[in-house]
Amino acid sequence: MPADFSSLRNYFERQVFEAVVDIAHQYPLLTEEQLPDVACVALNHLPTRYIRHEVDLAFYLTEKERADNEIAIADAVRYACEFVQARFAMRARR
């Protein structure tokens, strides 16, 4: 019997996607087409936490861990925006 893995996902995905959309206006040189690249770079700078249900991890986090996660996500998304923007600017110069 094959197992169904469709419910597995990275805990940070949804939060990073929302953070990218929220901050995108601060980086006017980024296009909508580049935002998934930003999300990929940001996710690669965060620890991987696979879950099946949101409550799987959220239930066990302390307030400090939640706050630390929010800071880590914001830092990773800012870094990713700057990184992707710089990469595309360098390509445009060629």
C-alpha positions in Angstrom: 0.0 0.0 0.0 1.6 3.3 -1.0 1.9 6.0 1.7 0.4 9.4 1.2 3.0 12.1 1.8 1.0 15.0 0.4 0.3 16.4 3.9 4.0 17.0 4.6 5.4 20.5 4.3 8.1 22.8 5.7 6.8 24.7 8.7 8.4 27.9 7.5 6.9 27.9 4.0 3.7 29.7 4.7 5.3 32.2 6.9 8.1 33.0 4.4 5.6 33.3 1.5 3.6 35.8 3.6 6.7 37.7 4.6 7.9 38.0 1.0 4.6 39.4 -0.1 4.6 41.8 2.8 8.1 43.2 2.2 8.1 43.1 -1.6 7.0 46.7 -1.9 10.2 47.8 -0.2 12.2 46.3 -3.1 10.7 47.9 -6.2 13.3 46.4 -8.5 12.0 43.0 -7.8 9.3 41.6 -10.1 6.5 39.3 -9.2 8.3 36.6 -11.2 11.3 36.9 -8.9 9.4 36.6 -5.6 9.5 32.8 -5.7 13.3 33.0 -6.1 13.3 35.2 -3.0 11.2 32.7 -1.1 13.6 29.9 -2.1 16.7 31.8 -0.9 15.0 32.7 2.4 13.9 29.2 3.0 17.4 27.9 2.4 18.6 30.2 5.1 16.2 28.8 7.7 16.3 25.4 9.4 14.1 22.8 7.9 11.2 21.8 10.0 8.8 19.3 8.3 5.3 18.9 9.7 2.0 17.4 8.8 -0.2 19.9 10.6 0.5 23.5 11.8 -0.2 22.5 15.4 2.5 19.8 15.3 5.2 22.3 15.9 3.4 25.4 17.0 1.9 23.7 20.0 5.4 22.9 21.4 7.1 26.2 20.8 7.7 28.6 23.6 7.0 32.3 23.2 10.8 32.9 22.9 11.1 30.3 20.2 8.1 31.9 18.3 9.7 35.4 18.6 13.1 34.0 17.5 11.4 32.3 14.5 9.8 35.6 13.5 13.1 37.4 13.7 14.9 34.7 11.7 12.2 34.8 9.0 12.4 38.5 8.7 16.2 38.4 8.5 16.2 35.6 5.9 13.6 37.4 3.8 15.4 40.7 3.8 18.7 39.0 2.9 16.9 37.1 0.1 15.4 40.2 -1.3 18.7 42.0 -1.4 20.5 38.9 -2.8 18.0 38.3 -5.6 17.8 42.0 -6.5 21.6 42.2 -6.7 21.9 39.1 -8.8 19.4 40.3 -11.3 21.0 43.7 -11.4 24.4 42.1 -12.1 22.9 40.1 -15.0 21.3 43.2 -16.5 24.7 44.8 -16.7 26.1 42.0 -18.9 
